[in-house]
Amino acid sequence: MRKGIRNWGPPLLLLAPSLVLVAIFVYGLIIANIQVSMTDRHSLAAEGAFVGFENYITLLTEGRFLHSLLNLVVFTVVFIAGTMIFGFIWAWLLDKGVKAEGVFRSVYLFPMAVSFVASGVVWRWLLNSAEGDRASGLNRMLQAVGLDFLQNSWWNEPVWGMAAIAMPAIWQLSGYIMALFLAGFRGIPDELREAARMDGASEWKLYRHVIFPQLSPIALSALIIVSHMSLKVFDLIMAVTKAIYQTEVPATYMWIALTSNDYAKASAIATVLLVIASLFIIPYLIHTMREEKRSS
């Protein structure tokens, strides 16, 4: 018994403060949030009556919330596709070997050092919807090079406005995905490539049967990371467009509900976002655990 305590006692004492803090300020607050979401606390009143899932039913049948979910879907799809494609292409070009690779890496990674709020202020000017003589930002640049027909209203576009909002996020996070893919490329032994070439594999077959399978864990991790980040987008939208209906996503709608003292609705939105995020993260964790068991 004493020997067992000596073995696991010191590690437990070392982890205890962190475990207590996580239990209180993460899981404890999640439980408190769920409790509030199941009450009718729609004002500054200290207490609210228990209403069960009524707030969730109301929320999921509300046109405004469904609109915010649709905006989030558009933003997420464009954001994931943009970051994965550009990140992979940049990593592939760097892996092929270019002069001044360190300079290019710094240029690609620099946007990560800028906050979404700071970059959002710049992109608010770039995505100005004015056209013609009043054009500025990207519309002005397109006009200057004779591409007036490409001018558009960007985030003011009713259907695809959220795709324009995804542009700053793609610019800012593509460098991070590039770094992940580049690490994956550099981690593939040259012997595997040479063996495939000696067996007569074409460049396409080399990538399809050797390189892409080696990069699949990196791609999955990158996909989960950018998916998680897209779900909680808030500061970028607030910096570019403020809290308006046209570019509203669940996070900004939650902020509006919270500042309007509708604590039950804000808590319900937060819980829905947590569930959506879990749909991405939990399968990934299960997959990772299974892969670790297979390799051990």
ABEGO torsion letter per residue (X at the ends): XAAAAAAAAAAAAAAAAAAAAAAAAAAAAAAAAAAAAABABABABABBBBAEAAAAAAAAABAAAAAAAAAAAAAAAAAAAAAAAAAAAAAAAAAAEBBGAAAAAAAAAAAAABBAAAAAAAAAAAABABBEAABBEAAAAAAAAGAAAABBAEAABAAAAAAAAAAAAAAAAAAAAAAAAAAAAAABBAAAAAAAAAAGBBAAAAAAAAAAAAAAAAAAAAAAAAAAAAAABAAAAAAAAEBBAAABBAAAAAAAAAAAGBAAAAAAAAAAAAAAAAAAAAAAAAAAAAAAAAAX
